[in-house]
């Protein structure tokens, strides 16, 4: 069955953070529309074993792959090849999502035919969980609520990578 959203989680030596990351997906109210692909990039800590526990506990939600270390880009490319969702997003293994906000994004994805959706996100201080900064998806507030052609998006910094959700096709 095709999922609506595939999330690729690059996991290289993020054992310290990965439990919080994967739990945030497991607790998402819209998890039936979600596929999470964890790609271990040759980690030397317990990242792979932790991800495999989530795969065992939630086989409908998580897929886990191991590959030789090739860097962040190679992990994303590998994950894209495995993705079955209509849309694709990358969430690093040392990050996490707000389940309600993710459910809101999934609800929006059900109603749109956009090729790309950009969302704001928060930067949180490690250890204290203090909000450092709310980062906006678009650099210019005038970009919000608009459909932009590739010519415009390619010519200026319209959005940041952590904010992107992209049609997989």
BANU-415087 format. One record per atom (N, C-alpha, C, CB): residue number from 1; x, z, y; residue in three letters. Coordinates in pm, 1 decimal, m for minus. Each point is the difference from the previous one (the first is absolute). Glycine has a CB too. Example, Ala and Ser with C-alpha at 12.3 -4.5 7.8 and 13.67 -1.06 7.14 Angstrom:
% BANU-415087
    i      east        up     north   aa
    1    1319.0     780.0    m569.0  ALA
    1     m89.0       0.0     119.0  ALA
    1      90.0       0.0     120.0  ALA
    1    m189.2     124.6    m117.3  ALA
    2     154.2    m196.6     222.3  SER
    2      82.0       6.0     119.0  SER
    2     m77.0      73.0     109.0  SER
    2     118.4    m214.5     m62.8  SER
END
This chain:
% BANU-415087
    i      east        up     north   aa
    1      83.5       0.0    m118.5  UNK
    1     m83.5       0.0     118.5  UNK
    1      87.7       0.0     124.5  UNK
    1    m182.6     121.2    m124.5  UNK
    2     151.2    m206.4     218.3  UNK
    2      74.6      m4.6     125.2  UNK
    2     m36.1     120.2      86.0  UNK
    2       7.9    m251.5     m10.1  UNK
    3      91.8     313.9      64.8  UNK
    3     m19.5     110.0      93.4  UNK
    3      m3.6     m57.8     140.6  UNK
    3     116.0     165.6    m154.7  UNK
    4    m169.9     m92.6     246.4  UNK
    4      m4.9     m46.1     138.8  UNK
    4     136.0      16.1      66.7  UNK
    4    m243.1      60.9      12.0  UNK
    5     311.6      51.0     m36.7  UNK
    5     126.7      27.1      66.9  UNK
    5     105.6      42.7    m100.8  UNK
    5    m123.2      65.2     208.1  UNK
    6     235.9    m133.6    m204.4  UNK
    6     118.4      40.3     m74.2  UNK
    6      96.1      64.5      98.4  UNK
    6     m29.9    m185.9    m171.8  UNK
    7      78.8     303.1     136.0  UNK
    7     102.5      67.4      79.5  UNK
    7     128.0       2.4     m82.3  UNK
    7    m172.4     143.1     123.1  UNK
    8     279.2    m195.0     m65.4  UNK
    8     130.9       4.4     m63.6  UNK
    8      73.0     122.7      54.3  UNK
    8       8.8    m255.1     m28.0  UNK
    9      41.1     338.1     m63.3  UNK
    9      74.9     119.6      37.8  UNK
    9     143.9     m16.3     m49.1  UNK
    9    m209.9     146.3     m10.3  UNK
   10     302.4    m182.0      98.2  UNK
   10     141.1      m3.2     m36.7  UNK
   10      48.7     142.9     m26.0  UNK
   10      36.2    m211.0     137.8  UNK
   11      31.6     232.0    m251.2  UNK
   11      41.6     135.5     m36.7  UNK
   11     147.9      m0.7     m37.7  UNK
   11    m234.0      55.5     m79.6  UNK
   12     316.7     m20.8     174.1  UNK
   12     142.0      15.3     m26.5  UNK
   12      42.6     139.6      46.2  UNK
   12      40.6    m251.2      25.4  UNK
   13     m17.8     339.5    m120.8  UNK
   13      44.7     137.3      27.8  UNK
   13     m90.1      72.4     100.2  UNK
   13     232.6     m74.3     m47.5  UNK
   14    m363.5      66.2      22.0  UNK
   14     m98.9      66.6      85.8  UNK
   14     m78.2     106.4     m78.1  UNK
   14     m19.3    m210.1     138.2  UNK
   15      79.8     262.7    m243.4  UNK
   15     m68.8      98.6     m82.8  UNK
   15     m56.3     114.2      84.3  UNK
   15     151.2     m59.0    m190.4  UNK
   16     m77.8     100.9     290.5  UNK
   16     m42.1     111.5      85.4  UNK
   16    m133.6     m27.4      70.4  UNK
   16     241.2      56.4      33.6  UNK
   17    m272.1    m181.7      m7.3  UNK
   17    m118.0     m38.1      77.7  UNK
   17    m108.8     m69.6     m82.0  UNK
   17     150.3     m20.2     194.3  UNK
   18    m112.4     m32.7    m308.3  UNK
   18     m88.0     m91.5     m73.0  UNK
   18    m129.6      64.6     m47.6  UNK
   18     202.4    m120.8     m70.3  UNK
   19    m198.0     247.7      34.2  UNK
   19    m122.0      66.9     m45.3  UNK
   19    m106.1      m2.6     110.7  UNK
   19     136.6     148.5    m153.1  UNK
   20     m97.5    m116.1     274.8  UNK
   20     m95.1      m2.1     112.0  UNK
   20     m51.0    m142.2      24.8  UNK
   20     117.0     198.5     103.6  UNK
   21     m28.2    m294.8    m113.2  UNK
   21     m39.5    m140.4      20.2  UNK
   21    m105.6     m41.2    m102.2  UNK
   21     228.7     m52.2      92.0  UNK
   22    m200.6      73.2    m220.0  UNK
   22     m90.7     m47.6    m104.3  UNK
   22    m129.3      80.7      m4.9  UNK
   22     198.1     m75.2    m130.2  UNK
   23    m189.4     204.6     158.2  UNK
   23    m121.5      82.2       6.5  UNK
   23     m93.2     m51.5     109.1  UNK
   23     128.8     199.7     m83.2  UNK
   24     m72.9    m245.7     194.3  UNK
   24     m85.4     m48.4     109.0  UNK
   24     m82.8    m120.8     m42.7  UNK
   24     167.8      84.9     164.5  UNK
   25    m117.6    m165.5    m255.1  UNK
   25     m77.8    m113.6     m52.4  UNK
   25    m100.5      47.7    m105.1  UNK
   25     194.9    m155.1      44.1  UNK
   26    m151.4     246.6    m130.1  UNK
   26     m88.2      50.6    m106.4  UNK
   26    m122.7      69.0      57.5  UNK
   26     198.7      28.2    m148.3  UNK
   27    m185.3      30.9     266.4  UNK
   27    m111.8      72.1      62.5  UNK
   27     m80.8     m85.8      96.4  UNK
   27     132.8     206.6     m23.1  UNK
   28    m101.2    m333.2      35.1  UNK
   28     m72.8     m89.4      91.1  UNK
   28    m142.7     m21.4     m51.1  UNK
   28     216.5    m115.4      65.2  UNK
   29    m317.1     134.2      20.3  UNK
   29    m139.0     m18.9     m42.4  UNK
   29     m31.8    m143.5     m44.4  UNK
   29     m60.6     182.3     157.2  UNK
   30     139.8    m278.9    m116.1  UNK
   30     m25.7    m140.7     m34.4  UNK
   30      98.3     m50.6    m104.7  UNK
   30     m90.4     m37.3     229.8  UNK
   31     138.3     124.6    m314.9  UNK
   31     105.5     m37.2     m94.1  UNK
   31     m41.4    m106.2    m101.6  UNK
   31      87.4     227.6      28.8  UNK
   32    m216.6    m246.3     m51.7  UNK
   32     m43.7    m104.0     m93.4  UNK
   32      38.0    m139.5      48.2  UNK
   32    m188.6     147.5     m68.6  UNK
   33     206.7    m163.1     198.1  UNK
   33      38.2    m129.3      58.1  UNK
   33     150.6     m12.3      19.1  UNK
   33    m220.6      m7.8     114.5  UNK
   34     296.1     101.8    m168.6  UNK
   34     142.0      12.9      29.7  UNK
   34      85.4     m15.7    m124.7  UNK
   34     m57.5     149.6     189.7  UNK
   35     170.4    m216.4    m172.1  UNK
   35     102.9     m10.3    m103.0  UNK
   35     130.9      41.2      67.7  UNK
   35    m122.6    m188.6    m130.3  UNK
   36     194.9     282.1      69.1  UNK
   36     126.7      46.7      55.9  UNK
   36     111.1     m38.0     m97.3  UNK
   36    m113.3     193.3     123.3  UNK
   37     206.0    m273.5     m75.1  UNK
   37     114.0     m44.8     m80.5  UNK
   37     123.7      74.1      48.1  UNK
   37    m103.6    m229.5     m38.3  UNK
   38     154.1     317.8     m46.3  UNK
   38     122.8      72.9      31.1  UNK
   38     115.5     m76.0     m64.1  UNK
   38    m121.6     225.3      13.1  UNK
   39     219.6    m262.9      68.6  UNK
   39     115.4     m73.2     m50.9  UNK
   39     124.0      87.1      18.5  UNK
   39    m107.5    m224.9      54.1  UNK
   40     159.1     274.2    m167.2  UNK
   40     123.9      76.5       0.7  UNK
   40     114.9     m99.4      12.2  UNK
   40    m100.8     188.4    m141.5  UNK
   41     181.6    m170.8     244.3  UNK
   41     110.0     m92.5      30.1  UNK
   41     133.4      56.9     m49.5  UNK
   41    m126.3     m85.0     201.8  UNK
   42     127.7     128.8    m327.1  UNK
   42     122.4      53.9     m57.8  UNK
   42      34.4     138.4      50.6  UNK
   42      79.0    m230.3     m23.0  UNK
   43    m180.2     310.8      50.5  UNK
   43      22.7     135.0      52.3  UNK
   43      82.0      82.8     m98.4  UNK
   43    m216.0     m12.9     127.7  UNK
   44     293.9     105.5     m73.0  UNK
   44      81.9      87.7     m82.7  UNK
   44     m57.1     141.5      m6.5  UNK
   44     199.2    m137.5      59.7  UNK
   45    m313.1     159.5       4.3  UNK
   45     m66.9     130.0      m6.4  UNK
   45    m120.2     m11.4     m93.6  UNK
   45      76.0      59.4     236.2  UNK
   46    m172.9      26.6    m223.4  UNK
   46    m116.3       0.3     m88.5  UNK
   46    m117.1     m82.7      49.5  UNK
   46      71.7     221.7     m70.4  UNK
   47     m49.0    m314.2     162.3  UNK
   47    m109.4     m80.6      56.2  UNK
   47     m77.6     m75.2    m107.7  UNK
   47     132.5     m24.0     209.3  UNK
   48     m61.5     m41.1    m300.6  UNK
   48     m66.4     m79.1    m103.2  UNK
   48     m86.2      87.7     m90.5  UNK
   48     189.6    m163.3       7.1  UNK
   49    m136.8     275.0     m53.0  UNK
   49     m77.0      89.3     m88.5  UNK
   49    m124.5      52.5      70.6  UNK
   49     211.9      65.6    m117.9  UNK
   50    m199.4     m30.9     244.3  UNK
   50    m115.5      47.9      76.4  UNK
   50    m105.9    m108.9      11.7  UNK
   50     149.3     155.9     128.2  UNK
   51    m107.0    m277.0     m96.7  UNK
   51     m94.6    m111.5      10.5  UNK
   51     m68.0     m26.6    m134.2  UNK
   51     139.9    m100.5     183.1  UNK
   52     m66.0     110.2    m290.9  UNK
   52     m58.2     m22.0    m132.6  UNK
   52    m105.2     105.0     m33.8  UNK
   52     214.4    m104.6     m72.3  UNK
   53    m196.6     227.4     118.8  UNK
   53    m102.7     103.8     m21.2  UNK
   53    m129.8     m38.8      69.2  UNK
   53     178.7     176.1     m17.0  UNK
   54    m168.5    m229.9     138.0  UNK
   54    m120.6     m45.1      70.7  UNK
   54     m64.0    m117.0     m73.2  UNK
   54      97.5      76.8     218.4  UNK
   55     m18.3    m166.2    m270.6  UNK
   55     m52.1    m114.2     m77.6  UNK
   55     m77.0      50.4    m121.7  UNK
   55     192.8    m144.7      76.9  UNK
   56    m138.8     245.1    m144.5  UNK
   56     m65.0      57.1    m117.4  UNK
   56    m130.8      70.5      39.0  UNK
   56     225.7      28.2    m110.0  UNK
   57    m225.6      45.6     220.2  UNK
   57    m118.1      75.4      42.1  UNK
   57    m107.4     m88.1      63.1  UNK
   57     147.6     195.6      34.4  UNK
   58    m109.0    m306.0      26.8  UNK
   58     m93.5     m88.4      72.2  UNK
   58      29.8    m146.4     m34.0  UNK
   58     m19.9     169.2     188.5  UNK
   59      m2.4    m209.7    m314.3  UNK
   59      36.5    m136.1     m40.4  UNK
   59     m81.5    m108.5      69.9  UNK
   59      65.3      94.3    m218.4  UNK
   60    m180.0     m57.4     274.5  UNK
   60     m83.5     m96.4      72.5  UNK
   60      51.5     m24.4     141.5  UNK
   60    m195.7      73.5    m136.0  UNK
   61     287.7       9.4     182.3  UNK
   61      45.3      m4.9     138.5  UNK
   61     146.1     m41.0      14.6  UNK
   61    m166.8     174.4      49.7  UNK
   62     254.0    m123.0    m134.7  UNK
   62     144.4     m19.4      16.8  UNK
   62      59.4     m92.8    m103.8  UNK
   62      11.2     225.1      98.1  UNK
   63      79.8    m309.9     m52.0  UNK
   63      89.2     m77.3     m85.2  UNK
   63     140.7      41.0      39.7  UNK
   63    m163.7    m197.6     m24.7  UNK
   64     254.0     208.1     m72.2  UNK
   64     137.0      42.9      28.1  UNK
   64      95.3     m99.8     m62.7  UNK
   64     m68.3     243.9       9.1  UNK
   65     166.0    m285.7      68.9  UNK
   65     102.3     m93.4     m45.8  UNK
   65     137.5      54.6      34.8  UNK
   65    m158.0    m194.6      27.8  UNK
   66     254.2     162.9    m111.0  UNK
   66     139.4      33.6      26.5  UNK
   66      77.0    m131.2      12.2  UNK
   66     m16.8     223.2    m125.4  UNK
   67     105.5    m230.2     222.3  UNK
   67      90.0    m114.0      12.5  UNK
   67     135.3      49.5      44.5  UNK
   67    m190.6    m154.6      54.4  UNK
   68     291.5      73.1     m74.6  UNK
   68     132.5      35.0      49.2  UNK
   68      m1.9       3.9     151.3  UNK
   68     108.0    m103.5    m201.7  UNK
   69     m22.5     185.4     258.1  UNK
   69       4.9      16.4     144.4  UNK
   69      30.4    m133.3      67.9  UNK
   69      74.5     238.4     m29.3  UNK
   70    m162.3    m272.4     123.2  UNK
   70      17.7    m124.4      73.7  UNK
   70     m34.6      15.1     146.7  UNK
   70     m49.5    m123.9    m207.6  UNK
   71       4.5     241.7     247.1  UNK
   71     m34.3      23.7     139.1  UNK
   71    m149.5     m12.4      26.2  UNK
   71     224.5     m83.4      61.9  UNK
   72    m262.1     129.1      55.9  UNK
   72    m141.0       8.9      40.2  UNK
   72     m71.9    m134.7      m9.8  UNK
   72      61.8     187.6     152.2  UNK
   73      m2.2    m291.6    m101.4  UNK
   73     m62.9    m132.6      m3.7  UNK
   73     m24.0     m49.2    m141.3  UNK
   73     109.5     m50.8     215.1  UNK
   74     m14.9      76.2    m305.1  UNK
   74     m17.7     m44.8    m138.7  UNK
   74    m114.3      74.0     m67.7  UNK
   74     243.6     m54.0     m11.9  UNK
   75    m262.4     181.3      48.1  UNK
   75    m110.8      78.0     m55.1  UNK
   75    m132.5     m57.9      46.4  UNK
   75     143.7     206.1      m5.1  UNK
   76    m152.8    m237.0     132.0  UNK
   76    m124.3     m57.9      53.3  UNK
   76     m28.0    m133.8     m66.2  UNK
   76      36.4     116.6     219.6  UNK
   77      64.0    m201.9    m229.6  UNK
   77     m19.0    m130.0     m65.6  UNK
   77     m45.0      17.1    m144.3  UNK
   77     174.4     m98.9     149.1  UNK
   78    m114.7     192.9    m220.6  UNK
   78     m39.7      27.2    m138.0  UNK
   78    m145.1      45.5      m4.6  UNK
   78     236.9      60.9     m58.8  UNK
   79    m274.0      30.2     146.6  UNK
   79    m137.1      50.6       4.5  UNK
   79    m101.4    m108.1      31.9  UNK
   79      90.5     218.1      69.7  UNK
   80     m56.5    m307.8      20.7  UNK
   80     m89.7    m110.8      35.2  UNK
   80     m30.5     m83.9    m123.6  UNK
   80      93.1      m4.6     234.7  UNK
   81       6.6     m17.7    m318.3  UNK
   81     m21.1     m78.4    m122.6  UNK
   81     m96.8      67.2     m96.2  UNK
   81     229.1     m90.7      26.2  UNK
   82    m237.3     223.9     m22.6  UNK
   82     m87.8      74.8     m90.2  UNK
   82    m139.8      21.4      57.9  UNK
   82     202.1     112.4     m90.5  UNK
   83    m218.3    m127.0     220.0  UNK
   83    m122.6      37.4      70.7  UNK
   83    m120.6     m80.6     m46.0  UNK
   83     139.5      62.8     194.9  UNK
   84    m250.9       9.0    m213.6  UNK
   84    m126.5     m63.8     m37.0  UNK
   84    m107.2      17.8     106.6  UNK
   84      57.4      38.2    m238.2  UNK
   85     m27.3      36.8     341.8  UNK
   85     m98.8      25.5     104.2  UNK
   85     m14.9    m117.2      95.4  UNK
   85      52.1     241.0     m18.2  UNK
   86    m166.0    m246.4      83.3  UNK
   86     m23.1    m104.5     101.3  UNK
   86      89.8      21.2     120.7  UNK
   86    m237.5     m22.7     m76.7  UNK
   87     265.9     150.1     107.5  UNK
   87      88.5      35.2     111.3  UNK
   87     117.0      81.7     m52.2  UNK
   87    m193.7      m3.1     161.8  UNK
   88     299.0       8.1     m80.7  UNK
   88     124.6      64.6     m38.0  UNK
   88      53.0      84.6     115.6  UNK
   88      51.3    m189.4    m158.0  UNK
   89      m0.3     306.6     124.1  UNK
   89      60.1      89.7      99.0  UNK
   89     120.3      67.0     m64.7  UNK
   89    m223.7      39.8     116.4  UNK
   90     324.8      m6.2     m34.4  UNK
   90     116.9      72.7     m47.3  UNK
   90      m2.4     139.0      61.6  UNK
   90     134.5    m214.3     m26.1  UNK
   91    m120.5     315.8     m58.6  UNK
   91      12.9     139.2      44.8  UNK
   91     123.3      55.4     m69.2  UNK
   91    m253.3      31.1      36.2  UNK
   92     355.6       1.0      39.6  UNK
   92     124.3      49.8     m57.9  UNK
   92     m23.3     130.6     m75.5  UNK
   92     128.6    m110.3     184.8  UNK
   93     m47.6     134.4    m286.8  UNK
   93     m15.2     115.5     m86.5  UNK
   93      18.7     133.5      69.2  UNK
   93      76.2    m143.4    m180.1  UNK
   94     m16.8     143.9     298.5  UNK
   94      13.5     125.4      74.0  UNK
   94    m105.7      13.8     108.9  UNK
   94     244.1      m4.1     m47.5  UNK
   95    m347.3     m79.0      40.7  UNK
   95    m114.3       6.9      90.9  UNK
   95    m124.8      33.4     m80.6  UNK
   95     106.4    m167.2     158.5  UNK
   96    m217.0     187.0     m91.9  UNK
   96    m127.4      22.4     m66.7  UNK
   96    m110.0     m50.4      90.5  UNK
   96      89.3     200.3    m125.6  UNK
   97    m209.8    m205.1      71.0  UNK
   97    m114.3     m48.6      76.6  UNK
   97    m104.5     109.5      11.9  UNK
   97      43.7    m235.1     m77.4  UNK
   98    m124.9     224.0     180.0  UNK
   98    m118.7      83.4      13.8  UNK
   98    m109.0     m70.5     m80.1  UNK
   98      67.2      91.9     232.9  UNK
   99    m118.9     m25.8    m336.2  UNK
   99     m96.9     m62.8     m90.0  UNK
   99    m124.2     m50.6      69.8  UNK
   99      84.3     146.8    m175.6  UNK
  100    m136.4     m70.4     270.8  UNK
  100    m119.5     m43.0      74.3  UNK
  100      30.1    m123.2      84.2  UNK
  100     m82.1     237.0       5.7  UNK
  101     198.7    m237.7      58.3  UNK
  101      37.3    m115.9      81.6  UNK
  101      20.6    m122.9     m88.2  UNK
  101     107.4     152.4     169.5  UNK
  102     m46.0    m133.5    m286.7  UNK
  102      18.5    m111.4     m92.5  UNK
  102    m135.0     m52.0     m48.8  UNK
  102     222.3      94.9     m70.6  UNK
  103    m315.8      m4.4      43.4  UNK
  103    m134.6     m42.2     m40.0  UNK
  103     m65.4     m80.6     112.1  UNK
  103     m22.1     203.3    m148.2  UNK
  104      45.7    m164.5     272.4  UNK
  104     m51.8     m77.2     113.4  UNK
  104      60.6    m138.6       5.9  UNK
  104     m33.8     211.4     124.4  UNK
  105     163.1    m222.0    m148.7  UNK
  105      65.6    m131.1      m3.4  UNK
  105     m58.7     m85.2    m112.1  UNK
  105     211.8     101.0      93.4  UNK
  106    m228.8     m42.3    m209.4  UNK
  106     m56.3     m73.9    m113.8  UNK
  106    m141.8     m47.4      32.8  UNK
  106     141.0     135.9    m160.7  UNK
  107    m219.8     m51.1     225.2  UNK
  107    m134.1     m40.8      42.3  UNK
  107       5.6    m118.4      95.5  UNK
  107     m78.4     235.1     m29.2  UNK
  108     172.6    m232.9     120.9  UNK
  108      16.6    m112.7      92.3  UNK
  108      41.1    m125.8     m75.7  UNK
  108      63.6     159.2     183.9  UNK
  109      27.3    m145.5    m280.1  UNK
  109      45.3    m116.2     m77.0  UNK
  109    m114.3     m63.6     m78.3  UNK
  109     226.4     104.0     m17.3  UNK
  110    m324.4     m23.5     m24.7  UNK
  110    m117.0     m55.2     m69.9  UNK
  110     m80.2     m93.1      90.8  UNK
  110     m10.1     206.6    m141.8  UNK
  111      13.4    m180.2     272.0  UNK
  111     m85.4     m72.9      95.1  UNK
  111      70.7    m111.2      76.2  UNK
  111    m128.2     207.0      21.9  UNK
  112     256.0    m228.0     m45.6  UNK
  112      73.2     m97.3      79.4  UNK
  112      53.9    m112.2     m87.5  UNK
  112      59.9     180.0     162.5  UNK
  113     m25.8    m288.0     m98.3  UNK
  113      70.7    m106.8     m69.5  UNK
  113     133.8     m27.6      69.3  UNK
  113    m220.3    m100.9     m74.4  UNK
  114     268.3     198.3     150.2  UNK
  114     125.9     m14.2      73.2  UNK
  114     117.3     m16.8     m96.5  UNK
  114     m94.1     138.7     187.5  UNK
  115     194.0    m210.7    m142.9  UNK
  115     122.7     m14.3     m78.4  UNK
  115      92.0     119.6      18.1  UNK
  115     m19.0    m247.4      20.9  UNK
  116       5.6     314.8      92.0  UNK
  116      87.6     111.7      31.0  UNK
  116     m76.3     103.2      81.4  UNK
  116     201.7    m150.9      m5.4  UNK
  117    m187.8     277.1     m30.7  UNK
  117     m63.0     110.2      71.6  UNK
  117     111.4      97.2      38.1  UNK
  117    m223.5     m26.6    m125.2  UNK
  118     221.9      74.4     248.4  UNK
  118     100.7      94.9      46.8  UNK
  118     m67.2     131.9      35.6  UNK
  118     144.6    m188.6      86.3  UNK
  119     m82.4     299.2    m126.3  UNK
  119     m54.8     134.1      20.6  UNK
  119     104.3      88.3      67.1  UNK
  119    m150.0     m25.9    m201.4  UNK
  120     104.4     119.2     282.8  UNK
  120      90.0      99.8      57.3  UNK
  120      47.5      94.2    m110.7  UNK
  120    m117.9     m14.6     225.0  UNK
  121     226.4      86.6    m199.1  UNK
  121      49.6      98.1     m96.1  UNK
  121      72.4     112.2      73.0  UNK
  121      21.2    m178.9    m176.1  UNK
  122      m3.4     290.6     106.2  UNK
  122      64.9     117.9      56.9  UNK
  122     140.0      17.0     m56.2  UNK
  122    m223.1     108.5      29.1  UNK
  123     313.4     m62.4      54.6  UNK
  123     132.7      42.8     m43.3  UNK
  123      m0.3     152.0      m0.3  UNK
  123     114.1    m209.4      93.5  UNK
  124     m81.3     267.1    m207.8  UNK
  124      m6.9     144.6     m22.0  UNK
  124     140.3      52.8     m25.4  UNK
  124    m234.8     m18.2     m93.7  UNK
  125     265.5     135.5     148.0  UNK
  125     130.8      62.2     m20.1  UNK
  125      10.9      54.0    m141.6  UNK
  125      12.5      58.7     244.1  UNK
  126      95.4     m93.7    m311.2  UNK
  126      25.2      46.0    m135.7  UNK
  126      10.2     152.4      m1.5  UNK
  126     118.7    m216.5     m55.2  UNK
  127    m189.2     278.4     m37.1  UNK
  127       8.0     144.6     m16.1  UNK
  127    m102.7      77.8      79.3  UNK
  127     237.0     m31.7     m41.1  UNK
  128    m258.6      m5.6     166.4  UNK
  128     m94.6      74.5      83.2  UNK
  128    m136.6     m65.9       6.1  UNK
  128     191.3      81.0     133.7  UNK
  129    m196.8    m208.4    m165.4  UNK
  129    m122.5     m80.4       8.0  UNK
  129     m54.7      m8.8     142.4  UNK
  129     m51.6      66.8    m234.2  UNK
  130     136.5     m42.8     330.4  UNK
  130     m38.4     m10.2     140.7  UNK
  130      m8.2    m147.8      37.4  UNK
  130     109.9     223.4      54.9  UNK
  131    m217.9    m258.3      15.8  UNK
  131     m15.9    m137.2      46.9  UNK
  131     106.8     m29.2     104.7  UNK
  131    m249.3       6.0     m46.6  UNK
  132     332.3    m103.0      18.8  UNK
  132     103.5     m40.7      94.8  UNK
  132     m56.3    m103.5      95.7  UNK
  132     180.0      47.5    m169.3  UNK
  133    m250.7    m144.1     110.9  UNK
  133     m48.5    m110.7      82.1  UNK
  133    m108.8     m75.8     m74.6  UNK
  133     224.3     m19.2     112.6  UNK
  134    m324.2     m24.1     m39.8  UNK
  134    m100.0     m92.8     m54.7  UNK
  134      47.5    m138.4      40.3  UNK
  134    m195.9     168.9      13.2  UNK
  135     226.2    m251.7    m109.5  UNK
  135      49.3    m134.4      27.8  UNK
  135    m115.5     m97.8     m12.7  UNK
  135     231.7      59.2     m83.3  UNK
  136    m241.2    m142.5     181.5  UNK
  136    m106.0     m99.3       3.0  UNK
  136      45.5    m126.3     m71.1  UNK
  136     m87.1      94.9     215.5  UNK
  137      m5.9    m155.5    m285.9  UNK
  137      31.0    m120.3     m76.3  UNK
  137      45.0    m112.4      91.7  UNK
  137    m166.0      68.2    m173.3  UNK
  138      96.3     m84.9     282.6  UNK
  138      31.7    m108.3      93.0  UNK
  138      75.4      56.4     119.8  UNK
  138    m204.2    m129.6     m73.7  UNK
  139     302.8      56.7     115.7  UNK
  139      80.4      42.9     114.7  UNK
  139     m81.0      m4.0     129.2  UNK
  139     205.4     m84.2    m115.5  UNK
  140    m293.7     m12.7     124.2  UNK
  140     m80.7     m22.3     120.0  UNK
  140    m146.1      31.1     m34.3  UNK
  140     162.0    m178.8      87.5  UNK
  141    m222.5     270.0     m15.2  UNK
  141    m139.7      37.3     m26.7  UNK
  141     m94.3    m119.1       9.0  UNK
  141      49.4     226.6      88.4  UNK
  142     m10.9    m329.9     m18.1  UNK
  142     m81.6    m120.3      10.4  UNK
  142     m13.4     m76.7    m130.1  UNK
  142      70.2     m12.9     233.4  UNK
  143      14.3      45.1    m331.5  UNK
  143      m8.0     m67.9    m129.9  UNK
  143    m109.0      58.6     m89.4  UNK
  143     243.2     m50.3      18.1  UNK
  144    m287.4     172.5      10.7  UNK
  144    m100.7      63.7     m85.3  UNK
  144    m133.3     m74.0       8.3  UNK
  144     114.5     221.4      31.8  UNK
  145    m180.5    m233.0    m147.4  UNK
  145    m131.9     m60.1      m4.9  UNK
  145       0.3    m150.9      16.2  UNK
  145     m85.4     210.8      88.3  UNK
  146     200.6    m271.7     m93.1  UNK
  146       9.9    m144.7      16.6  UNK
  146      49.9     m64.6    m128.8  UNK
  146      43.6      29.6     246.2  UNK
  147     m82.2    m152.9    m263.9  UNK
  147      59.6     m81.1    m105.0  UNK
  147     107.3     m84.9      65.9  UNK
  147    m214.5      m3.7    m140.0  UNK
  148     335.1       8.8      84.8  UNK
  148     111.8     m72.6      57.8  UNK
  148      48.4    m105.2     m97.5  UNK
  148      65.7     200.5     135.0  UNK
  149     m36.2    m317.4     m85.2  UNK
  149      58.0    m104.9     m82.1  UNK
  149     145.0      29.9     m29.3  UNK
  149    m158.2    m165.1      97.2  UNK
  150     213.1      98.8    m198.1  UNK
  150     138.5      23.8     m38.3  UNK
  150      95.1     m31.6     114.2  UNK
  150     m59.2     m51.3    m236.3  UNK
  151      26.6     m50.2     315.9  UNK
  151      88.9     m37.3     110.2  UNK
  151      18.8     115.8      97.5  UNK
  151     m74.1    m238.1     m23.5  UNK
  152     m31.7     312.8      50.8  UNK
  152       9.7     115.6      89.3  UNK
  152      73.0     114.6     m69.2  UNK
  152    m213.3     m69.0     114.7  UNK
  153     176.4      96.7    m238.1  UNK
  153      59.7     112.1     m72.6  UNK
  153     149.0     m21.3     m24.4  UNK
  153    m220.7      42.0    m108.3  UNK
  154     263.2    m165.6      89.1  UNK
  154     141.1     m28.6     m25.2  UNK
  154      83.4       2.6     127.8  UNK
  154     m69.2    m137.7    m195.2  UNK
  155       5.4     118.6     308.6  UNK
  155      73.5     m11.7     125.8  UNK
  155      26.4     133.7      68.0  UNK
  155    m101.6    m222.3      25.8  UNK
  156      29.1     327.5     m63.2  UNK
  156      18.2     129.3      64.3  UNK
  156     m16.0     112.0    m101.9  UNK
  156     m83.7     m94.2     217.4  UNK
  157     136.1     211.1    m186.2  UNK
  157     m14.0     114.5     m89.8  UNK
  157    m142.7      52.1       9.7  UNK
  157     245.7      60.2      25.0  UNK
  158    m327.4    m100.1    m119.4  UNK
  158    m140.7      36.6       2.4  UNK
  158     m23.8     129.6     m76.4  UNK
  158     m61.4    m241.8      18.0  UNK
  159     126.8     259.2    m134.1  UNK
  159     m23.9     119.7     m80.3  UNK
  159     124.2      40.8     m75.9  UNK
  159    m238.7     m63.5     m21.1  UNK
  160     236.8     186.7     m27.4  UNK
  160     113.2      56.3     m73.3  UNK
  160     m28.7      m1.8    m149.8  UNK
  160      58.6     145.9     197.3  UNK
  161      45.6    m158.8    m277.5  UNK
  161     m14.9     m18.3    m144.4  UNK
  161     m76.6     113.0     m69.1  UNK
  161     212.0    m126.0       6.5  UNK
  162    m192.5     251.3      35.5  UNK
  162     m68.8     110.4     m66.9  UNK
  162    m151.1      m4.5      22.7  UNK
  162     206.6     137.8      26.1  UNK
  163    m249.5    m214.9      68.5  UNK
  163    m142.4      m6.4      31.9  UNK
  163     m71.8    m113.1     m72.5  UNK
  163      53.5      97.1     221.0  UNK
  164      18.9    m181.7    m292.9  UNK
  164     m58.5    m123.7     m50.8  UNK
  164     m70.6      14.3    m133.6  UNK
  164     176.0    m116.9     121.1  UNK
  165    m289.3      50.2    m132.3  UNK
  165     m70.1     m24.3    m125.4  UNK
  165     m22.8    m151.0      m1.8  UNK
  165    m114.8     234.8      m9.9  UNK
  166     163.3    m300.8     m95.1  UNK
  166       7.3    m145.7      m2.0  UNK
  166     m80.0     m54.1    m117.9  UNK
  166     226.8       6.5     110.3  UNK
  167    m297.6    m116.6     m86.4  UNK
  167     m69.3     m67.4    m111.2  UNK
  167     106.8     m45.1     m99.7  UNK
  167    m194.0     m78.3     150.5  UNK
  168     178.5     116.4    m276.3  UNK
  168     101.0     m27.9    m101.5  UNK
  168      19.2    m149.2     m20.4  UNK
  168     m57.1     214.8    m111.0  UNK
  169     m48.4    m291.5     114.9  UNK
  169      11.9    m144.5     m21.9  UNK
  169      85.3     m64.2     107.0  UNK
  169    m223.0      m1.6    m109.9  UNK
END
